[in-house]
């Protein structure tokens, strides 16, 4: 179940930080009864960002294949990735 807090509770930053690190889930902050902010640990943010980048790369690859219909051999793809990331 998500953690939801009113914005006035942001005054207790240490408790919110501890909760964010302990639960490793976003904390939803409301203002005047409406969703306003999301607070999360840096580790959880990095995880979300990494997953988003992976999802975007998969989307781009699927889009490219739909447009061109071209594929490449896995060995060629891995060679290109190795050269790109490891020199």
N, C-alpha and C positions, 0 to 999 in steps of 0.2 A: 504494500500500500504506500503511495507516495506521501512524502512529508510536505505539509502545507503550513505556512506560517504567515502571520500578518507582518507588514513592513516594519512596524514598531519593534518587533523582536530582533531586528538587525543590530540593535544597540549592543547586544550581547555577542560580540564577534567571536570570542573564544569558544563559547558553547556551540555556535553554528559551525565553526571550523571543525571542532571535535566531532560533531554529528555528521558532517559531510564526509570526513575521513573514515569514521567508523562504519557508516552504512554504505558508502560507495554508491550512492544514488543521488539524483538531483533533489534539491530542496526548492519547492515552488513558493515564491513570495507573492502575497496578494496586497493590493492597495485598494482601499475602498470596496473590498469584496470581490475585486477582479484580479485575474492573473496579471502580474507586472514583471517579475524577474525570475530567473532561475540561478541558483547558486550551487556549485559543485566543486569537489576537490580538483586540483590540477591534474592528478592522475586519471580521474574519470574523464576530464575534458580531453586529455590526450588520447584516451581510448576512443571517445566519440569522434574526435577529429580524424584519427587513423582509419576508423571504419567508414567515415564519410568519404575520405580520399579513395579508399579501395572501391567503394560503391561507385564513385564517379568514374574511376578508370574503367571499371567493368562496363558501365553505361556507354562510355565513349567507344570502347572496343566493339560492343554490340551495334552501336550506331554506324561505325565505320564498316563493319561486315555487312549490315543491311544495305548500305549505299554502294559498296563495291563488290561484295561477294567474294573478296579475296581472303585467303588464309595463308599462313606460313607454317612451316614445320616447327614443332616444339623445340627441337635442338637449335634451330636458327634463332628462335625467340629467346631461349635461355642464353645463347652466346651473346646476343645483343644486350640483354639485361646485365650480364656479367661485365661486359666491356663498359657499359654506361655507369655502373655503380662501383666497380672495383678496378677500373682502368684496364 
